Amino acid sequence: MFAERLKLLRKKKGYTQVGLAGELEVSKGTVAMWETGKRTPDFDMLVTLSDLFDVSIDYILGHSDKDSSVKLTEEDIDQLGRWEAESIFYETFKMYLSLDSFGRSAVDSLIKTERLRCHEQGTLEDTSNVRIRIAIDK
C-alpha cells in the first residue's frame, strides 16, 4: 500500500520521481524502488515524507485512509528516540546476560579497550544525562 500512496502523493504535488529524489536528497532509483514496493524508507524518511506531503505516516503506509497530518512536536520526537534507544539497550543487555563467563569476559575486554581508544582520541560520548535502572525478577 505504501508504494501506491507514495506515487499518488508524488503526482498530486506535481513531483516527478527525479524531482522528489532531489527534494529528499536520495537517488531516483531509491524513489523508484519505493514506488514499486521493493524497498521502504526508514523512519526518519517517513517523517520527512509526512512533512513534505502534509499527511500522517499512517496514511502514507496505508494503515489509515485519513490523510490529515498529525504533527509530532520536538518533545514527541525526542521521546520516540528515547524509546528506541531503551529498546536497543534492553536487547543488547539481554544478549550480554545470555553469554557464558568466557563470552562476558571477551565483551568486557572489548568495551574497556574501545573506551580507552575513544578516550585517547577524544571521541568519548557524554553520558552524564543517562540514567539506567535495572530490575531483575526472581
N, CA, C and O atoms as a GROMACS GRO file, in nm:
protein
  552
    1MET      N    1   0.082  -0.120   0.000
    1MET     CA    2   0.000   0.000   0.000
    1MET      C    3   0.086   0.127   0.000
    1MET      O    4   0.050   0.227  -0.061
    2PHE      N    5   0.203   0.120   0.070
    2PHE     CA    6   0.292   0.236   0.074
    2PHE      C    7   0.330   0.281  -0.066
    2PHE      O    8   0.326   0.401  -0.097
    3ALA      N    9   0.366   0.187  -0.151
    3ALA     CA   10   0.413   0.219  -0.286
    3ALA      C   11   0.307   0.301  -0.362
    3ALA      O   12   0.339   0.402  -0.425
    4GLU      N   13   0.182   0.256  -0.356
    4GLU     CA   14   0.075   0.325  -0.427
    4GLU      C   15   0.050   0.463  -0.368
    4GLU      O   16   0.030   0.560  -0.441
    5ARG      N   17   0.052   0.472  -0.235
    5ARG     CA   18   0.026   0.601  -0.170
    5ARG      C   19   0.136   0.702  -0.205
    5ARG      O   20   0.107   0.818  -0.234
    6LEU      N   21   0.260   0.657  -0.202
    6LEU     CA   22   0.371   0.747  -0.233
    6LEU      C   23   0.358   0.801  -0.376
    6LEU      O   24   0.374   0.920  -0.400
    7LYS      N   25   0.329   0.712  -0.469
    7LYS     CA   26   0.316   0.752  -0.609
    7LYS      C   27   0.200   0.852  -0.625
    7LYS      O   28   0.214   0.953  -0.695
    8LEU      N   29   0.088   0.825  -0.560
    8LEU     CA   30  -0.028   0.914  -0.564
    8LEU      C   31   0.008   1.052  -0.507
    8LEU      O   32  -0.023   1.154  -0.568
    9LEU      N   33   0.072   1.054  -0.390
    9LEU     CA   34   0.108   1.180  -0.327
    9LEU      C   35   0.210   1.257  -0.412
    9LEU      O   36   0.200   1.379  -0.425
   10ARG      N   37   0.306   1.185  -0.468
   10ARG     CA   38   0.408   1.250  -0.553
   10ARG      C   39   0.342   1.320  -0.671
   10ARG      O   40   0.370   1.436  -0.699
   11LYS      N   41   0.253   1.247  -0.739
   11LYS     CA   42   0.187   1.304  -0.857
   11LYS      C   43   0.094   1.419  -0.818
   11LYS      O   44   0.086   1.519  -0.888
   12LYS      N   45   0.024   1.404  -0.705
   12LYS     CA   46  -0.068   1.507  -0.658
   12LYS      C   47   0.004   1.639  -0.631
   12LYS      O   48  -0.051   1.746  -0.654
   13LYS      N   49   0.128   1.630  -0.582
   13LYS     CA   50   0.208   1.750  -0.555
   13LYS      C   51   0.288   1.795  -0.676
   13LYS      O   52   0.360   1.896  -0.670
   14GLY      N   53   0.277   1.721  -0.788
   14GLY     CA   54   0.342   1.762  -0.911
   14GLY      C   55   0.489   1.726  -0.923
   14GLY      O   56   0.561   1.784  -1.004
   15TYR      N   57   0.533   1.631  -0.842
   15TYR     CA   58   0.672   1.588  -0.848
   15TYR      C   59   0.690   1.475  -0.950
   15TYR      O   60   0.604   1.388  -0.963
   16THR      N   61   0.800   1.477  -1.020
   16THR     CA   62   0.845   1.360  -1.095
   16THR      C   63   0.928   1.278  -0.996
   16THR      O   64   0.959   1.325  -0.887
   17GLN      N   65   0.962   1.156  -1.034
   17GLN     CA   66   1.050   1.077  -0.946
   17GLN      C   67   1.183   1.148  -0.926
   17GLN      O   68   1.237   1.150  -0.816
   18VAL      N   69   1.234   1.206  -1.032
   18VAL     CA   70   1.362   1.279  -1.025
   18VAL      C   71   1.348   1.400  -0.933
   18VAL      O   72   1.436   1.428  -0.851
   19GLY      N   73   1.238   1.473  -0.948
   19GLY     CA   74   1.214   1.591  -0.865
   19GLY      C   75   1.202   1.557  -0.718
   19GLY      O   76   1.258   1.625  -0.632
   20LEU      N   77   1.127   1.450  -0.688
   20LEU     CA   78   1.111   1.407  -0.549
   20LEU      C   79   1.244   1.360  -0.492
   20LEU      O   80   1.279   1.390  -0.378
   21ALA      N   81   1.318   1.286  -0.572
   21ALA     CA   82   1.450   1.238  -0.529
   21ALA      C   83   1.540   1.356  -0.493
   21ALA      O   84   1.610   1.353  -0.392
   22GLY      N   85   1.538   1.460  -0.576
   22GLY     CA   86   1.617   1.579  -0.548
   22GLY      C   87   1.575   1.647  -0.420
   22GLY      O   88   1.659   1.689  -0.340
   23GLU      N   89   1.445   1.658  -0.400
   23GLU     CA   90   1.391   1.721  -0.279
   23GLU      C   91   1.434   1.645  -0.153
   23GLU      O   92   1.464   1.705  -0.050
   24LEU      N   93   1.437   1.512  -0.162
   24LEU     CA   94   1.469   1.427  -0.048
   24LEU      C   95   1.618   1.396  -0.036
   24LEU      O   96   1.662   1.335   0.062
   25GLU      N   97   1.693   1.438  -0.136
   25GLU     CA   98   1.837   1.410  -0.142
   25GLU      C   99   1.866   1.260  -0.141
   25GLU      O  100   1.953   1.212  -0.069
   26VAL      N  101   1.789   1.186  -0.224
   26VAL     CA  102   1.811   1.044  -0.248
   26VAL      C  103   1.818   1.025  -0.399
   26VAL      O  104   1.792   1.118  -0.475
   27SER      N  105   1.853   0.906  -0.441
   27SER     CA  106   1.862   0.881  -0.586
   27SER      C  107   1.723   0.857  -0.644
   27SER      O  108   1.629   0.822  -0.572
   28LYS      N  109   1.711   0.876  -0.775
   28LYS     CA  110   1.586   0.846  -0.844
   28LYS      C  111   1.554   0.698  -0.829
   28LYS      O  112   1.438   0.660  -0.817
   29GLY      N  113   1.659   0.615  -0.830
   29GLY     CA  114   1.640   0.471  -0.813
   29GLY      C  115   1.577   0.437  -0.679
   29GLY      O  116   1.496   0.344  -0.669
   30THR      N  117   1.613   0.512  -0.576
   30THR     CA  118   1.553   0.490  -0.443
   30THR      C  119   1.403   0.516  -0.447
   30THR      O  120   1.324   0.436  -0.398
   31VAL      N  121   1.365   0.628  -0.506
   31VAL     CA  122   1.222   0.661  -0.518
   31VAL      C  123   1.151   0.554  -0.601
   31VAL      O  124   1.042   0.511  -0.565
   32ALA      N  125   1.213   0.512  -0.710
   32ALA     CA  126   1.154   0.408  -0.795
   32ALA      C  127   1.136   0.278  -0.718
   32ALA      O  128   1.033   0.211  -0.731
   33MET      N  129   1.235   0.242  -0.637
   33MET     CA  130   1.224   0.118  -0.557
   33MET      C  131   1.110   0.129  -0.456
   33MET      O  132   1.038   0.032  -0.432
   34TRP      N  133   1.094   0.248  -0.395
   34TRP     CA  134   0.983   0.269  -0.303
   34TRP      C  135   0.850   0.253  -0.375
   34TRP      O  136   0.758   0.189  -0.324
   35GLU      N  137   0.841   0.311  -0.493
   35GLU     CA  138   0.714   0.310  -0.566
   35GLU      C  139   0.681   0.175  -0.628
   35GLU      O  140   0.566   0.150  -0.665
   36THR      N  141   0.778   0.088  -0.639
   36THR     CA  142   0.749  -0.047  -0.688
   36THR      C  143   0.737  -0.147  -0.574
   36THR      O  144   0.712  -0.265  -0.596
   37GLY      N  145   0.755  -0.099  -0.451
   37GLY     CA  146   0.739  -0.185  -0.334
   37GLY      C  147   0.859  -0.274  -0.306
   37GLY      O  148   0.850  -0.366  -0.226
   38LYS      N  149   0.971  -0.247  -0.370
   38LYS     CA  150   1.090  -0.329  -0.349
   38LYS      C  151   1.169  -0.285  -0.225
   38LYS      O  152   1.249  -0.362  -0.171
   39ARG      N  153   1.147  -0.163  -0.183
   39ARG     CA  154   1.212  -0.110  -0.063
   39ARG      C  155   1.115  -0.016   0.007
   39ARG      O  156   1.020   0.033  -0.053
   40THR      N  157   1.143   0.008   0.135
   40THR     CA  158   1.066   0.107   0.209
   40THR      C  159   1.164   0.199   0.281
   40THR      O  160   1.272   0.156   0.320
   41PRO      N  161   1.127   0.324   0.299
   41PRO     CA  162   1.217   0.417   0.367
   41PRO      C  163   1.224   0.390   0.516
   41PRO      O  164   1.136   0.326   0.573
   42ASP      N  165   1.330   0.441   0.579
   42ASP     CA  166   1.342   0.429   0.724
   42ASP      C  167   1.249   0.529   0.792
   42ASP      O  168   1.184   0.610   0.726
   43PHE      N  169   1.244   0.523   0.924
   43PHE     CA  170   1.152   0.607   0.999
   43PHE      C  171   1.177   0.756   0.975
   43PHE      O  172   1.082   0.833   0.956
   44ASP      N  173   1.303   0.797   0.976
   44ASP     CA  174   1.333   0.939   0.956
   44ASP      C  175   1.282   0.987   0.820
   44ASP      O  176   1.230   1.098   0.808
   45MET      N  177   1.296   0.904   0.718
   45MET     CA  178   1.249   0.942   0.586
   45MET      C  179   1.096   0.946   0.582
   45MET      O  180   1.037   1.030   0.514
   46LEU      N  181   1.031   0.855   0.655
   46LEU     CA  182   0.884   0.859   0.662
   46LEU      C  183   0.838   0.990   0.725
   46LEU      O  184   0.738   1.049   0.681
   47VAL      N  185   0.908   1.035   0.827
   47VAL     CA  186   0.874   1.164   0.890
   47VAL      C  187   0.892   1.277   0.788
   47VAL      O  188   0.808   1.366   0.779
   48THR      N  189   1.001   1.272   0.713
   48THR     CA  190   1.027   1.373   0.610
   48THR      C  191   0.917   1.373   0.504
   48THR      O  192   0.868   1.478   0.465
   49LEU      N  193   0.878   1.253   0.459
   49LEU     CA  194   0.770   1.242   0.360
   49LEU      C  195   0.638   1.295   0.417
   49LEU      O  196   0.563   1.364   0.348
   50SER      N  197   0.612   1.261   0.542
   50SER     CA  198   0.490   1.307   0.609
   50SER      C  199   0.485   1.460   0.611
   50SER      O  200   0.382   1.520   0.583
   51ASP      N  201   0.597   1.521   0.644
   51ASP     CA  202   0.604   1.668   0.647
   51ASP      C  203   0.591   1.726   0.506
   51ASP      O  204   0.518   1.823   0.485
   52LEU      N  205   0.661   1.667   0.411
   52LEU     CA  206   0.660   1.718   0.274
   52LEU      C  207   0.519   1.715   0.214
   52LEU      O  208   0.476   1.812   0.152
   53PHE      N  209   0.449   1.604   0.233
   53PHE     CA  210   0.316   1.589   0.173
   53PHE      C  211   0.204   1.632   0.267
   53PHE      O  212   0.087   1.632   0.228
   54ASP      N  213   0.239   1.670   0.391
   54ASP     CA  214   0.143   1.713   0.493
   54ASP      C  215   0.033   1.609   0.515
   54ASP      O  216  -0.085   1.641   0.517
   55VAL      N  217   0.076   1.484   0.532
   55VAL     CA  218  -0.015   1.375   0.565
   55VAL      C  219   0.046   1.294   0.679
   55VAL      O  220   0.165   1.307   0.709
   56SER      N  221  -0.035   1.211   0.741
   56SER     CA  222   0.016   1.129   0.851
   56SER      C  223   0.099   1.013   0.797
   56SER      O  224   0.082   0.969   0.683
   57ILE      N  225   0.188   0.965   0.881
   57ILE     CA  226   0.267   0.848   0.844
   57ILE      C  227   0.175   0.728   0.823
   57ILE      O  228   0.197   0.649   0.732
   58ASP      N  229   0.073   0.714   0.906
   58ASP     CA  230  -0.023   0.604   0.888
   58ASP      C  231  -0.087   0.608   0.750
   58ASP      O  232  -0.109   0.504   0.689
   59TYR      N  233  -0.117   0.728   0.701
   59TYR     CA  234  -0.176   0.741   0.568
   59TYR      C  235  -0.076   0.696   0.461
   59TYR      O  236  -0.111   0.620   0.372
   60ILE      N  237   0.047   0.743   0.471
   60ILE     CA  238   0.149   0.706   0.373
   60ILE      C  239   0.168   0.554   0.370
   60ILE      O  240   0.181   0.495   0.263
   61LEU      N  241   0.168   0.492   0.488
   61LEU     CA  242   0.189   0.348   0.496
   61LEU      C  243   0.065   0.267   0.457
   61LEU      O  244   0.073   0.145   0.440
   62GLY      N  245  -0.048   0.334   0.445
   62GLY     CA  246  -0.170   0.263   0.408
   62GLY      C  247  -0.245   0.206   0.526
   62GLY      O  248  -0.335   0.124   0.508
   63HIS      N  249  -0.209   0.248   0.648
   63HIS     CA  250  -0.276   0.199   0.768
   63HIS      C  251  -0.402   0.279   0.799
   63HIS      O  252  -0.482   0.240   0.885
   64SER      N  253  -0.419   0.391   0.729
   64SER     CA  254  -0.535   0.477   0.752
   64SER      C  255  -0.573   0.544   0.620
   64SER      O  256  -0.487   0.569   0.535
   65ASP      N  257  -0.700   0.571   0.605
   65ASP     CA  258  -0.746   0.645   0.488
   65ASP      C  259  -0.762   0.793   0.520
   65ASP      O  260  -0.795   0.872   0.432
   66LYS      N  261  -0.739   0.830   0.646
   66LYS     CA  262  -0.743   0.972   0.683
   66LYS      C  263  -0.607   1.032   0.654
   66LYS      O  264  -0.506   0.990   0.710
   67ASP      N  265  -0.605   1.130   0.563
   67ASP     CA  266  -0.476   1.185   0.522
   67ASP      C  267  -0.433   1.306   0.605
   67ASP      O  268  -0.328   1.364   0.579
   68SER      N  269  -0.514   1.343   0.705
   68SER     CA  270  -0.475   1.459   0.785
   68SER      C  271  -0.348   1.428   0.863
   68SER      O  272  -0.331   1.319   0.918
   69SER      N  273  -0.262   1.526   0.866
   69SER     CA  274  -0.131   1.508   0.928
   69SER      C  275  -0.138   1.537   1.076
   69SER      O  276  -0.195   1.637   1.120
   70VAL      N  277  -0.079   1.449   1.153
   70VAL     CA  278  -0.061   1.472   1.295
   70VAL      C  279   0.084   1.512   1.313
   70VAL      O  280   0.175   1.432   1.292
   71LYS      N  281   0.105   1.634   1.351
   71LYS     CA  282   0.242   1.685   1.364
   71LYS      C  283   0.300   1.643   1.499
   71LYS      O  284   0.239   1.665   1.604
   72LEU      N  285   0.418   1.583   1.493
   72LEU     CA  286   0.489   1.549   1.615
   72LEU      C  287   0.566   1.670   1.663
   72LEU      O  288   0.629   1.741   1.584
   73THR      N  289   0.562   1.692   1.792
   73THR     CA  290   0.642   1.800   1.850
   73THR      C  291   0.785   1.750   1.867
   73THR      O  292   0.812   1.630   1.858
   74GLU      N  293   0.875   1.842   1.892
   74GLU     CA  294   1.014   1.803   1.919
   74GLU      C  295   1.019   1.710   2.039
   74GLU      O  296   1.098   1.616   2.043
   75GLU      N  297   0.934   1.737   2.138
   75GLU     CA  298   0.928   1.653   2.258
   75GLU      C  299   0.883   1.511   2.221
   75GLU      O  300   0.938   1.414   2.272
   76ASP      N  301   0.783   1.499   2.133
   76ASP     CA  302   0.736   1.368   2.088
   76ASP      C  303   0.848   1.292   2.016
   76ASP      O  304   0.868   1.173   2.039
   77ILE      N  305   0.921   1.362   1.930
   77ILE     CA  306   1.030   1.301   1.855
   77ILE      C  307   1.141   1.258   1.949
   77ILE      O  308   1.198   1.150   1.934
   78ASP      N  309   1.173   1.343   2.048
   78ASP     CA  310   1.274   1.306   2.147
   78ASP      C  311   1.232   1.182   2.225
   78ASP      O  312   1.313   1.094   2.251
   79GLN      N  313   1.103   1.175   2.261
   79GLN     CA  314   1.054   1.059   2.336
   79GLN      C  315   1.064   0.932   2.251
   79GLN      O  316   1.102   0.827   2.300
   80LEU      N  317   1.028   0.942   2.124
   80LEU     CA  318   1.041   0.826   2.034
   80LEU      C  319   1.186   0.780   2.026
   80LEU      O  320   1.214   0.661   2.025
   81GLY      N  321   1.278   0.875   2.021
   81GLY     CA  322   1.420   0.842   2.019
   81GLY      C  323   1.464   0.773   2.146
   81GLY      O  324   1.542   0.678   2.143
   82ARG      N  325   1.414   0.822   2.260
   82ARG     CA  326   1.449   0.758   2.389
   82ARG      C  327   1.394   0.616   2.394
   82ARG      O  328   1.463   0.524   2.440
   83TRP      N  329   1.271   0.596   2.347
   83TRP     CA  330   1.214   0.461   2.347
   83TRP      C  331   1.294   0.368   2.258
   83TRP      O  332   1.317   0.252   2.292
   84GLU      N  333   1.337   0.418   2.143
   84GLU     CA  334   1.418   0.337   2.052
   84GLU      C  335   1.550   0.299   2.118
   84GLU      O  336   1.593   0.184   2.110
   85ALA      N  337   1.615   0.397   2.182
   85ALA     CA  338   1.743   0.370   2.250
   85ALA      C  339   1.723   0.270   2.363
   85ALA      O  340   1.803   0.178   2.379
   86GLU      N  341   1.616   0.287   2.441
   86GLU     CA  342   1.589   0.193   2.550
   86GLU      C  343   1.570   0.052   2.497
   86GLU      O  344   1.618  -0.044   2.556
   87SER      N  345   1.500   0.040   2.387
   87SER     CA  346   1.477  -0.091   2.327
   87SER      C  347   1.608  -0.155   2.283
   87SER      O  348   1.630  -0.274   2.306
   88ILE      N  349   1.695  -0.077   2.221
   88ILE     CA  350   1.825  -0.129   2.176
   88ILE      C  351   1.909  -0.173   2.296
   88ILE      O  352   1.966  -0.281   2.296
   89PHE      N  353   1.916  -0.086   2.400
   89PHE     CA  354   1.995  -0.120   2.518
   89PHE      C  355   1.938  -0.244   2.588
   89PHE      O  356   2.014  -0.329   2.634
   90TYR      N  357   1.807  -0.254   2.596
   90TYR     CA  358   1.743  -0.369   2.659
   90TYR      C  359   1.783  -0.499   2.588
   90TYR      O  360   1.824  -0.595   2.653
   91GLU      N  361   1.770  -0.500   2.456
   91GLU     CA  362   1.805  -0.620   2.380
   91GLU      C  363   1.954  -0.653   2.391
   91GLU      O  364   1.991  -0.770   2.405
   92THR      N  365   2.038  -0.551   2.386
   92THR     CA  366   2.182  -0.573   2.397
   92THR      C  367   2.218  -0.630   2.534
   92THR      O  368   2.298  -0.723   2.545
   93PHE      N  369   2.158  -0.574   2.638
   93PHE     CA  370   2.186  -0.622   2.774
   93PHE      C  371   2.138  -0.766   2.792
   93PHE      O  372   2.207  -0.847   2.855
   94LYS      N  373   2.022  -0.798   2.738
   94LYS     CA  374   1.972  -0.936   2.748
   94LYS      C  375   2.066  -1.033   2.675
   94LYS      O  376   2.090  -1.144   2.724
   95MET      N  377   2.118  -0.991   2.558
   95MET     CA  378   2.213  -1.077   2.488
   95MET      C  379   2.339  -1.097   2.572
   95MET      O  380   2.391  -1.208   2.581
   96TYR      N  381   2.387  -0.989   2.633
   96TYR     CA  382   2.506  -0.997   2.717
   96TYR      C  383   2.484  -1.096   2.831
   96TYR      O  384   2.569  -1.180   2.859
   97LEU      N  385   2.368  -1.084   2.897
   97LEU     CA  386   2.339  -1.173   3.010
   97LEU      C  387   2.328  -1.319   2.968
   97LEU      O  388   2.349  -1.408   3.050
   98SER      N  389   2.296  -1.345   2.843
   98SER     CA  390   2.283  -1.484   2.798
   98SER      C  391   2.418  -1.550   2.770
   98SER      O  392   2.425  -1.671   2.750
   99LEU      N  393   2.526  -1.470   2.770
   99LEU     CA  394   2.659  -1.525   2.742
   99LEU      C  395   2.714  -1.603   2.862
   99LEU      O  396   2.677  -1.578   2.977
  100ASP      N  397   2.801  -1.698   2.832
  100ASP     CA  398   2.871  -1.768   2.941
  100ASP      C  399   2.983  -1.677   2.992
  100ASP      O  400   3.003  -1.568   2.939
  101SER      N  401   3.056  -1.722   3.094
  101SER     CA  402   3.157  -1.636   3.156
  101SER      C  403   3.268  -1.598   3.057
  101SER      O  404   3.320  -1.486   3.063
  102PHE      N  405   3.305  -1.687   2.967
  102PHE     CA  406   3.408  -1.656   2.867
  102PHE      C  407   3.359  -1.544   2.774
  102PHE      O  408   3.432  -1.450   2.744
  103GLY      N  409   3.234  -1.556   2.729
  103GLY     CA  410   3.177  -1.455   2.640
  103GLY      C  411   3.166  -1.320   2.708
  103GLY      O  412   3.198  -1.218   2.648
  104ARG      N  413   3.121  -1.318   2.833
  104ARG     CA  414   3.111  -1.191   2.906
  104ARG      C  415   3.248  -1.128   2.924
  104ARG      O  416   3.264  -1.007   2.910
  105SER      N  417   3.346  -1.211   2.956
  105SER     CA  418   3.483  -1.161   2.973
  105SER      C  419   3.534  -1.099   2.842
  105SER      O  420   3.598  -0.994   2.844
  106ALA      N  421   3.507  -1.163   2.730
  106ALA     CA  422   3.550  -1.112   2.600
  106ALA      C  423   3.484  -0.978   2.570
  106ALA      O  424   3.549  -0.886   2.521
  107VAL      N  425   3.353  -0.967   2.598
  107VAL     CA  426   3.281  -0.842   2.574
  107VAL      C  427   3.334  -0.733   2.667
  107VAL      O  428   3.356  -0.620   2.624
  108ASP      N  429   3.355  -0.766   2.794
  108ASP     CA  430   3.409  -0.668   2.890
  108ASP      C  431   3.544  -0.616   2.842
  108ASP      O  432   3.569  -0.495   2.848
  109SER      N  433   3.629  -0.705   2.796
  109SER     CA  434   3.761  -0.667   2.748
  109SER      C  435   3.751  -0.573   2.627
  109SER      O  436   3.821  -0.473   2.619
  110LEU      N  437   3.662  -0.607   2.535
  110LEU     CA  438   3.642  -0.523   2.416
  110LEU      C  439   3.593  -0.384   2.455
  110LEU      O  440   3.641  -0.284   2.402
  111ILE      N  441   3.499  -0.377   2.546
  111ILE     CA  442   3.445  -0.248   2.590
  111ILE      C  443   3.554  -0.164   2.654
  111ILE      O  444   3.566  -0.044   2.625
  112LYS      N  445   3.635  -0.224   2.741
  112LYS     CA  446   3.743  -0.149   2.806
  112LYS      C  447   3.845  -0.101   2.704
  112LYS      O  448   3.892   0.013   2.712
  113THR      N  449   3.879  -0.185   2.608
  113THR     CA  450   3.975  -0.147   2.504
  113THR      C  451   3.921  -0.032   2.420
  113THR      O  452   3.992   0.065   2.392
  114GLU      N  453   3.797  -0.042   2.380
  114GLU     CA  454   3.736   0.063   2.296
  114GLU      C  455   3.717   0.193   2.373
  114GLU      O  456   3.731   0.301   2.317
  115ARG      N  457   3.685   0.183   2.502
  115ARG     CA  458   3.671   0.305   2.583
  115ARG      C  459   3.805   0.376   2.593
  115ARG      O  460   3.811   0.499   2.582
  116LEU      N  461   3.912   0.301   2.613
  116LEU     CA  462   4.045   0.359   2.619
  116LEU      C  463   4.082   0.426   2.485
  116LEU      O  464   4.137   0.536   2.483
  117ARG      N  465   4.051   0.358   2.374
  117ARG     CA  466   4.078   0.414   2.242
  117ARG      C  467   4.003   0.545   2.222
  117ARG      O  468   4.061   0.644   2.177
  118CYS      N  469   3.875   0.546   2.257
  118CYS     CA  470   3.794   0.668   2.242
  118CYS      C  471   3.847   0.779   2.332
  118CYS      O  472   3.852   0.895   2.291
  119HIS      N  473   3.887   0.743   2.454
  119HIS     CA  474   3.942   0.842   2.545
  119HIS      C  475   4.068   0.904   2.486
  119HIS      O  476   4.085   1.026   2.489
  120GLU      N  477   4.156   0.821   2.433
  120GLU     CA  478   4.281   0.869   2.374
  120GLU      C  479   4.256   0.956   2.251
  120GLU      O  480   4.332   1.050   2.225
  121GLN      N  481   4.150   0.927   2.176
  121GLN     CA  482   4.118   1.004   2.055
  121GLN      C  483   4.028   1.125   2.085
  121GLN      O  484   4.002   1.208   1.997
  122GLY      N  485   3.980   1.132   2.208
  122GLY     CA  486   3.890   1.241   2.244
  122GLY      C  487   3.752   1.226   2.184
  122GLY      O  488   3.684   1.325   2.160
  123THR      N  489   3.709   1.101   2.160
  123THR     CA  490   3.579   1.077   2.097
  123THR      C  491   3.478   1.011   2.190
  123THR      O  492   3.375   0.961   2.145
  124LEU      N  493   3.507   1.010   2.321
  124LEU     CA  494   3.410   0.953   2.415
  124LEU      C  495   3.282   1.033   2.413
  124LEU      O  496   3.285   1.156   2.408
  125GLU      N  497   3.169   0.964   2.415
  125GLU     CA  498   3.038   1.030   2.420
  125GLU      C  499   3.007   1.072   2.563
  125GLU      O  500   3.043   1.002   2.658
  126ASP      N  501   2.940   1.185   2.579
  126ASP     CA  502   2.899   1.232   2.710
  126ASP      C  503   2.779   1.151   2.758
  126ASP      O  504   2.676   1.147   2.690
  127THR      N  505   2.792   1.087   2.871
  127THR     CA  506   2.681   1.006   2.925
  127THR      C  507   2.627   1.064   3.055
  127THR      O  508   2.559   0.995   3.131
  128SER      N  509   2.657   1.190   3.080
  128SER     CA  510   2.613   1.250   3.206
  128SER      C  511   2.461   1.262   3.216
  128SER      O  512   2.407   1.274   3.326
  129ASN      N  513   2.392   1.259   3.103
  129ASN     CA  514   2.245   1.270   3.106
  129ASN      C  515   2.177   1.134   3.098
  129ASN      O  516   2.055   1.127   3.078
  130VAL      N  517   2.252   1.027   3.112
  130VAL     CA  518   2.197   0.893   3.102
  130VAL      C  519   2.177   0.835   3.242
  130VAL      O  520   2.269   0.832   3.324
  131ARG      N  521   2.055   0.789   3.267
  131ARG     CA  522   2.026   0.716   3.391
  131ARG      C  523   1.976   0.579   3.350
  131ARG      O  524   1.895   0.566   3.258
  132ILE      N  525   2.023   0.478   3.419
  132ILE     CA  526   1.983   0.342   3.387
  132ILE      C  527   1.927   0.277   3.512
  132ILE      O  528   1.988   0.281   3.619
  133ARG      N  529   1.810   0.217   3.497
  133ARG     CA  530   1.750   0.140   3.606
  133ARG      C  531   1.743  -0.003   3.561
  133ARG      O  532   1.704  -0.032   3.448
  134ILE      N  533   1.780  -0.093   3.649
  134ILE     CA  534   1.775  -0.235   3.615
  134ILE      C  535   1.694  -0.305   3.723
  134ILE      O  536   1.715  -0.285   3.842
  135ALA      N  537   1.603  -0.388   3.679
  135ALA     CA  538   1.524  -0.470   3.772
  135ALA      C  539   1.541  -0.615   3.730
  135ALA      O  540   1.522  -0.650   3.613
  136ILE      N  541   1.576  -0.698   3.826
  136ILE     CA  542   1.592  -0.840   3.797
  136ILE      C  543   1.487  -0.916   3.875
  136ILE      O  544   1.484  -0.911   3.998
  137ASP      N  545   1.400  -0.987   3.801
  137ASP     CA  546   1.297  -1.067   3.864
  137ASP      C  547   1.357  -1.199   3.911
  137ASP      O  548   1.456  -1.247   3.857
  138LYS      N  549   1.294  -1.255   4.013
  138LYS     CA  550   1.340  -1.386   4.061
  138LYS      C  551   1.312  -1.491   3.959
  138LYS      O  552   1.344  -1.608   3.981
   0.00000   0.00000   0.00000
